[in-house]
Amino acid sequence: MSSRVAFPFLTLGEKTVAADSWMLVLDDGEQAPAEDYLSDWDYASRISLQRAVSIDRDRAAMDLGIEQDDLRLALCVRVGTGAGRLPRSIISQQLRSFDEGADTVVLDLEVPGQVLSSVLDLMTEIVIEQAPARSGALSPSKSCERVWHDTHRVRLEGEEPRFPIEVADFANLLAGGIAGSAPWYVHWSPSDWSRDFHGSLRLFLNRDHPAFIERVQKGDPETLRAIMADVMGQVCERFVSLDECKALAPAFEPGSLGAQAVSWIRAAWPDRDINFVQSQLKSRPGTFRAAMHALAEQRGNEQ
């Protein structure tokens, strides 16, 4: 908890709360401290988290100016995700009481990978669980008032974002036609460019192409680059086709579909403005798509 923040009421001192570091297990791996970056993560992963938080009741009563027999505290933990300064969504929340005689709360959380995007935010708070009957003039006096907190952020992805991958029956998924024999299909909609990138795209693999699925599962570089070039091409072509794309470009938050489109466009044409890129798509679409393939190749070589 930062001592520089001026709360409108008394809060718990640093010596009153003993909070262990977050411990993390990825899938069936070994437990280890949660670092700032989690490698080897993907959307099929399962993350288990554990942490113990203890309070010194005598100190807590003195810090808050509340009689110990009238002090009811609870531990709240919220799990958030999504790129940006603040979490885009809260995916889990727990509230645990510091019962009388039990000054330690152990938190156990399990977070499925498919609900995460870019980062894992862990926000821990100690709050007043029940308004005290008697309190001092500067004491917290209402339930849910926060008297201690800390946060921990774990980055799940590098610069290049990921998206969910699923094997599907294309005959049913795409309602027949020649598209049903395609090896892959990118499901997305350009209707909302401010959406989180992860929640905007989903890659489907055709179950009737087992050899292709195996190459994807094994991480075959050429296969993955071809898919990524298709994704980049679809997203960038649709964005550049918007009349208002030049005005929209600076407005997107990090991690959004629009921000990713702008990032790819700038990477492919670093010294050109959006008017040039639009002219490329309009008059030389083959060159435009070739740039996407070259960018996918370049990003693949960097990994």
Secondary structure, DSSP 8 states (H G I E B T S, - for coil): --TTS--SS----TTTEEE---EEEETTS--EE--SB-TT--TT-EEEEEEEEEE-HHHHHHHHT--GGG--EEEEEEEEESSSSS-SEEEEEEEEE--TT--EEEEEEEEEGGG--SEEEEEEEEEESS--SS--TTS--STT-EEEEEEEEEE---SS----EEEE-HHHHTTSSGGGG-SEEEEE-TT-TTSBHHHHEEEEEETT-HHHHHHHHTT-HHHHHHHHHHHHHHHHHHHHTSTTHHHHGGG--TTBHHHHHHHHHHHHSTT--HHHHHHHHHH-HHHHHHHHHHHHHHHHHH-
